[in-house]
Amino acid sequence: MIVLNFSHPLNEDHLQQLEQITGREISRVVEIKAHIDPQKPITQQVVNIADRTGLTAKEWQSLPILINPPSLNIITAVLMAELHGRCGYFPAVVRLRQKEGIIPPEFEVAEVINLQEVREKAREKRYD
């Protein structure tokens, strides 16, 4: 599995947690800076961010991919639309949470969310 990390660096504990949760071995972690210029239109900036992964069209459509999304919500929203177009589905995303009572703050993997499954379940509500 390839982890595309658009956020803070993931440490070895995070990677082990992700392998345990998903049941898949991580073959590669790609670190991508997800900074934007808020004074410019966002869409092309996010396309450029996705391009920086270095994945080919075939890889987007055939490799198991897990996303650690950017912290800024608007980048994540546009990025997920872009990635859906490239993959043909919504890839799963990582949710990190702050560990309680730890100073300075440390983070752990809270869950992996299957966005495609969320989408499919939501489609059922279209016909209620």
Backbone as CSV, one residue per row, in Angstrom:
resi,resn,N_x,N_y,N_z,CA_x,CA_y,CA_z,C_x,C_y,C_z
1,MET,0.850,-1.175,0.000,0.000,0.000,0.000,0.893,1.234,0.000
2,ILE,0.459,2.245,-0.719,1.166,3.519,-0.752,0.410,4.513,0.123
3,VAL,1.125,5.187,0.992,0.543,6.246,1.813,0.973,7.576,1.205
4,LEU,-0.006,8.380,0.825,0.258,9.729,0.344,0.008,10.667,1.506
5,ASN,1.077,11.264,2.004,0.994,12.091,3.197,1.030,13.571,2.814
6,PHE,-0.115,14.218,2.934,-0.246,15.639,2.636,-0.228,16.478,3.908
7,SER,0.172,15.889,5.017,0.102,16.566,6.305,1.428,16.430,7.048
8,HIS,1.358,16.474,8.381,2.549,16.352,9.204,3.182,14.973,9.004
9,PRO,4.487,14.859,9.206,5.161,13.571,9.003,4.566,12.469,9.872
10,LEU,4.527,11.272,9.318,4.079,10.091,10.047,5.315,9.376,10.584
11,ASN,5.254,8.953,11.845,6.389,8.251,12.425,6.193,6.736,12.314
12,GLU,7.164,5.975,12.794,7.094,4.512,12.690,5.882,3.938,13.421
13,ASP,5.532,4.508,14.573,4.346,4.042,15.296,3.088,4.233,14.449
14,HIS,2.969,5.391,13.799,1.811,5.646,12.934,1.744,4.604,11.819
15,LEU,2.873,4.340,11.188,2.900,3.397,10.068,2.536,1.995,10.537
16,GLN,3.027,1.586,11.699,2.667,0.275,12.246,1.171,0.208,12.555
17,GLN,0.623,1.279,13.124,-0.818,1.322,13.408,-1.619,1.206,12.112
18,LEU,-1.181,1.894,11.061,-1.886,1.837,9.784,-1.837,0.433,9.187
19,GLU,-0.700,-0.219,9.281,-0.603,-1.587,8.774,-1.509,-2.524,9.567
20,GLN,-1.577,-2.318,10.873,-2.425,-3.169,11.712,-3.903,-2.948,11.384
21,ILE,-4.312,-1.695,11.247,-5.722,-1.378,10.974,-6.143,-1.881,9.601
22,THR,-5.303,-1.658,8.597,-5.682,-2.010,7.220,-5.381,-3.456,6.859
23,GLY,-4.465,-4.096,7.592,-4.066,-5.456,7.239,-3.193,-5.502,5.995
24,ARG,-2.615,-4.351,5.625,-1.762,-4.268,4.439,-0.390,-3.734,4.826
25,GLU,0.618,-4.197,4.115,1.970,-3.693,4.311,2.137,-2.386,3.536
26,ILE,2.769,-1.419,4.166,3.052,-0.146,3.503,4.347,-0.309,2.720
27,SER,4.252,-0.137,1.409,5.432,-0.287,0.561,6.161,1.029,0.344
28,ARG,5.404,2.124,0.493,6.014,3.430,0.223,5.190,4.519,0.894
29,VAL,5.882,5.528,1.426,5.237,6.739,1.941,5.751,7.892,1.094
30,VAL,4.820,8.628,0.491,5.180,9.777,-0.330,4.777,11.037,0.430
31,GLU,5.757,11.862,0.747,5.516,13.117,1.469,5.276,14.227,0.445
32,ILE,4.132,14.900,0.538,3.776,15.958,-0.400,3.422,17.218,0.375
33,LYS,4.107,18.305,0.096,3.766,19.580,0.723,2.452,20.072,0.137
34,ALA,1.533,20.469,1.025,0.189,20.862,0.595,-0.099,22.324,0.896
35,HIS,0.899,23.153,0.733,0.719,24.578,1.001,0.125,25.275,-0.219
36,ILE,-0.742,26.246,0.047,-1.335,27.030,-1.032,-1.128,28.516,-0.753
37,ASP,-1.300,29.293,-1.787,-1.318,30.747,-1.660,-2.786,31.150,-1.547
38,PRO,-3.235,31.591,-0.377,-4.657,31.903,-0.192,-5.142,33.082,-1.043
39,GLN,-4.227,33.812,-1.637,-4.609,34.954,-2.476,-4.886,34.543,-3.921
40,LYS,-4.626,33.284,-4.257,-4.827,32.788,-5.621,-5.935,31.738,-5.637
41,PRO,-6.561,31.529,-6.794,-7.569,30.461,-6.895,-6.976,29.112,-6.467
42,ILE,-7.790,28.309,-5.812,-7.279,27.088,-5.179,-7.222,25.881,-6.107
43,THR,-8.131,25.769,-7.054,-8.248,24.525,-7.815,-6.951,24.126,-8.505
44,GLN,-6.351,25.015,-9.256,-5.114,24.658,-9.955,-3.984,24.377,-8.977
45,GLN,-3.977,25.063,-7.848,-2.947,24.789,-6.843,-3.080,23.355,-6.319
46,VAL,-4.314,22.897,-6.118,-4.535,21.534,-5.621,-4.190,20.512,-6.700
47,VAL,-4.502,20.802,-7.955,-4.091,19.918,-9.049,-2.569,19.764,-9.034
48,ASN,-1.863,20.867,-8.841,-0.400,20.825,-8.774,0.081,19.996,-7.583
49,ILE,-0.618,20.104,-6.458,-0.276,19.302,-5.273,-0.430,17.820,-5.607
50,ALA,-1.532,17.439,-6.233,-1.758,16.039,-6.605,-0.697,15.565,-7.601
51,ASP,-0.321,16.425,-8.529,0.713,16.073,-9.509,2.040,15.758,-8.831
52,ARG,2.323,16.415,-7.713,3.598,16.219,-7.009,3.736,14.832,-6.382
53,THR,2.671,14.040,-6.381,2.790,12.670,-5.880,3.675,11.835,-6.787
54,GLY,3.728,12.214,-8.071,4.527,11.472,-9.033,3.883,10.204,-9.550
55,LEU,2.630,9.953,-9.178,1.950,8.741,-9.641,1.478,8.898,-11.085
56,THR,1.525,7.808,-11.811,1.029,7.794,-13.185,-0.477,7.538,-13.180
57,ALA,-1.099,7.740,-14.319,-2.537,7.459,-14.433,-2.827,6.003,-14.083
58,LYS,-1.991,5.085,-14.544,-2.182,3.664,-14.245,-2.053,3.399,-12.748
59,GLU,-1.058,4.009,-12.101,-0.875,3.803,-10.666,-2.059,4.331,-9.867
60,TRP,-2.582,5.498,-10.237,-3.755,6.051,-9.536,-4.907,5.054,-9.571
61,GLN,-5.046,4.343,-10.669,-6.200,3.468,-10.857,-5.983,2.036,-10.394
62,SER,-4.735,1.657,-10.117,-4.496,0.245,-9.837,-3.808,-0.055,-8.504
63,LEU,-3.154,0.917,-7.894,-2.439,0.654,-6.644,-3.313,0.949,-5.428
64,PRO,-3.103,0.186,-4.342,-3.808,0.513,-3.096,-3.207,1.783,-2.489
65,ILE,-4.043,2.802,-2.322,-3.585,4.112,-1.869,-4.340,4.513,-0.613
66,LEU,-3.619,5.046,0.350,-4.189,5.573,1.587,-3.732,7.018,1.714
67,ILE,-4.647,7.921,2.074,-4.371,9.352,2.114,-4.338,9.855,3.550
68,ASN,-3.261,10.561,3.895,-3.250,11.370,5.112,-3.500,12.793,4.625
69,PRO,-4.745,13.285,4.769,-5.121,14.545,4.121,-4.501,15.781,4.767
70,PRO,-4.482,16.877,4.007,-3.989,18.138,4.559,-4.859,18.588,5.728
71,SER,-4.281,19.394,6.591,-5.024,19.896,7.750,-6.057,20.946,7.373
72,LEU,-5.783,21.732,6.357,-6.703,22.796,5.948,-7.877,22.184,5.190
73,ASN,-9.082,22.373,5.711,-10.253,21.676,5.177,-10.547,21.966,3.712
74,ILE,-10.365,23.176,3.242,-10.707,23.481,1.852,-9.742,22.788,0.896
75,ILE,-8.471,22.657,1.280,-7.533,21.914,0.443,-7.971,20.456,0.374
76,THR,-8.344,19.884,1.511,-8.771,18.491,1.541,-10.009,18.269,0.688
77,ALA,-10.978,19.167,0.767,-12.204,19.008,-0.020,-11.895,18.976,-1.517
78,VAL,-11.123,19.912,-1.985,-10.790,19.977,-3.407,-9.880,18.811,-3.792
79,LEU,-8.938,18.463,-2.914,-8.034,17.356,-3.193,-8.802,16.045,-3.334
80,MET,-9.774,15.806,-2.475,-10.521,14.547,-2.562,-11.318,14.471,-3.864
81,ALA,-11.854,15.596,-4.325,-12.536,15.606,-5.626,-11.537,15.289,-6.739
82,GLU,-10.357,15.882,-6.676,-9.307,15.631,-7.678,-8.884,14.161,-7.659
83,LEU,-8.679,13.614,-6.476,-8.228,12.226,-6.385,-9.310,11.251,-6.821
84,HIS,-10.566,11.568,-6.544,-11.657,10.721,-7.023,-11.616,10.642,-8.543
85,GLY,-11.375,11.769,-9.169,-11.273,11.777,-10.619,-10.109,10.944,-11.127
86,ARG,-9.002,10.959,-10.437,-7.820,10.205,-10.865,-7.946,8.709,-10.586
87,CYS,-8.526,8.372,-9.422,-8.630,6.966,-9.010,-9.880,6.282,-9.556
88,GLY,-10.932,7.065,-9.708,-12.217,6.483,-10.078,-13.047,6.103,-8.867
89,TYR,-12.574,6.431,-7.690,-13.265,6.167,-6.423,-12.664,7.095,-5.371
90,PHE,-13.311,7.183,-4.225,-12.741,7.948,-3.122,-11.768,7.066,-2.356
91,PRO,-10.500,7.464,-2.250,-9.554,6.663,-1.465,-9.826,6.807,0.034
92,ALA,-9.350,5.830,0.782,-9.495,5.875,2.237,-8.565,6.948,2.812
93,VAL,-8.967,7.506,3.950,-8.185,8.559,4.595,-7.865,8.188,6.044
94,VAL,-6.770,8.763,6.519,-6.307,8.564,7.892,-6.827,9.703,8.751
95,ARG,-7.311,9.360,9.949,-7.654,10.386,10.938,-6.731,10.210,12.132
96,LEU,-5.979,11.260,12.406,-5.111,11.276,13.581,-5.809,12.015,14.717
97,ARG,-5.454,11.682,15.935,-5.971,12.415,17.090,-4.840,12.629,18.082
98,GLN,-4.994,13.679,18.870,-3.998,13.996,19.886,-4.142,13.019,21.041
99,LYS,-3.012,12.514,21.531,-3.031,11.647,22.708,-3.367,12.501,23.922
100,GLU,-4.169,11.960,24.807,-4.569,12.708,26.004,-3.443,12.758,27.024
101,GLY,-3.315,13.920,27.656,-2.403,14.088,28.775,-0.925,14.091,28.432
102,ILE,-0.591,14.273,27.179,0.815,14.272,26.757,1.237,15.698,26.404
103,ILE,2.323,16.153,27.037,2.870,17.469,26.728,4.350,17.270,26.411
104,PRO,4.845,17.767,25.285,4.134,18.425,24.203,3.228,17.431,23.475
105,PRO,2.299,17.946,22.682,1.316,17.082,22.032,1.951,15.994,21.160
106,GLU,1.354,14.819,21.231,1.701,13.698,20.352,0.407,13.194,19.732
107,PHE,0.537,12.605,18.568,-0.640,12.136,17.845,-0.558,10.648,17.591
108,GLU,-1.743,10.038,17.476,-1.853,8.623,17.161,-2.900,8.450,16.071
109,VAL,-2.878,7.301,15.419,-3.881,7.005,14.404,-5.184,6.673,15.131
110,ALA,-6.221,7.432,14.831,-7.529,7.181,15.442,-8.308,6.152,14.631
111,GLU,-8.263,6.287,13.300,-8.995,5.371,12.435,-8.607,5.610,10.986
112,VAL,-8.991,4.655,10.154,-8.907,4.796,8.710,-10.341,4.789,8.210
113,ILE,-10.696,5.816,7.462,-12.080,5.973,7.007,-12.158,5.631,5.528
114,ASN,-13.010,4.676,5.205,-13.233,4.268,3.824,-14.259,5.228,3.206
115,LEU,-13.778,6.258,2.531,-14.684,7.269,1.979,-15.593,6.711,0.893
116,GLN,-15.125,5.732,0.143,-15.981,5.143,-0.890,-17.172,4.442,-0.247
117,GLU,-16.933,3.780,0.869,-18.029,3.122,1.594,-19.011,4.163,2.140
118,VAL,-18.487,5.264,2.661,-19.349,6.350,3.145,-20.225,6.855,2.002
119,ARG,-19.620,7.039,0.832,-20.353,7.512,-0.338,-21.452,6.530,-0.732
120,GLU,-21.115,5.245,-0.777,-22.103,4.236,-1.187,-23.284,4.188,-0.219
121,LYS,-23.018,4.269,1.063,-24.103,4.271,2.049,-24.961,5.528,1.915
122,ALA,-24.333,6.647,1.639,-25.079,7.907,1.482,-25.969,7.853,0.243
123,ARG,-25.533,7.169,-0.799,-26.344,7.053,-2.037,-27.687,6.377,-1.752
124,GLU,-27.698,5.462,-0.778,-28.941,4.780,-0.429,-29.988,5.752,0.075
125,LYS,-29.552,6.854,0.657,-30.478,7.844,1.194,-31.101,8.704,0.110
126,ARG,-30.585,8.624,-1.100,-31.152,9.388,-2.214,-32.534,8.890,-2.585
127,TYR,-32.819,7.680,-2.195,-34.073,7.054,-2.617,-35.052,6.852,-1.465
128,ASP,-34.817,7.521,-0.348,-35.740,7.411,0.798,-37.030,8.148,0.503
